[in-house]
């Protein structure tokens, strides 16, 4: 067989073999690259056919050369188009694999919620800041002096029995009321500056824990000391607070009471927001619900704390945050406010 025939036969053979290899479904980009090397590389069949040129006559050379070039083009076209096909398939497979089903429901992110006690405190703070009050902090481990003596409750005063106290030592105790902030603030302000503060915080009493009592609880103290403040200012202020907490159409009722540090002292009821005064289990059929204690600052307290009672008067109030939260949100056991049970807390998400 002449070299020329050999070359032409090789051409057909090569083309067929390559096509067969390219149609192999398990071909990868990697093995395609190897095929390219195999066919078009220096030791490949095309290169080998080129080597045959020297054995041909000058007349045969051009057409043989053309054939080989055409073969080379054909081989690289075949490989190139296979490569495109494989690359496209790879992209498709990747897209398929990474496909996101946007119709699937999302994972729920567990966001926290503001505790109802904090909610009530924040609500009251907002209201009073809006009326020009300052929010104060006070120590929970307090001196007897501030918690009792400066509030007109000397040692042996019977009022001490009303507030069973956790003592730390002879002078110090866990404050039984945020009223301790009254004495701190008046002394700090030095007797010649108006006071307008609220002080939210924890207080402690040696109470047996039950559905309505807790040895640790939360109060918000309010104190105003200025030159011409009266009981009607106190009433107006408390009415505003009751309405902001329990609804705009609430009314309040004042009843005489006794606290050593206020004179006169009052207890304040809000009209029942459940039955609107008709009588129900919430208000024990009275139409009224007790919400806080208050009064005009006792002259003794004013003068012990550096304010001249002939020039200054004041009013004070103390509200139990737990009680407000329980009324407002219909919670019937104070202990559930401290149990951190997510089922309760989650109900009060904003
Ligand atoms: N400190 C009182 C209590 O705990 C409440 C109160 C505060 C009363 C301020 C009058 C004025 O019961």
Boltz pocket constraint, residues with backbone or C-beta under 6 A from the ligand:
constraints:
  - pocket:
      binder: B
      contacts: [[A, 176], [A, 177], [A, 178], [A, 179], [A, 222], [A, 259], [A, 262], [A, 266], [A, 293], [A, 294], [A, 295], [A, 316], [A, 317], [A, 318], [A, 319]]
      max_distance: 6.0
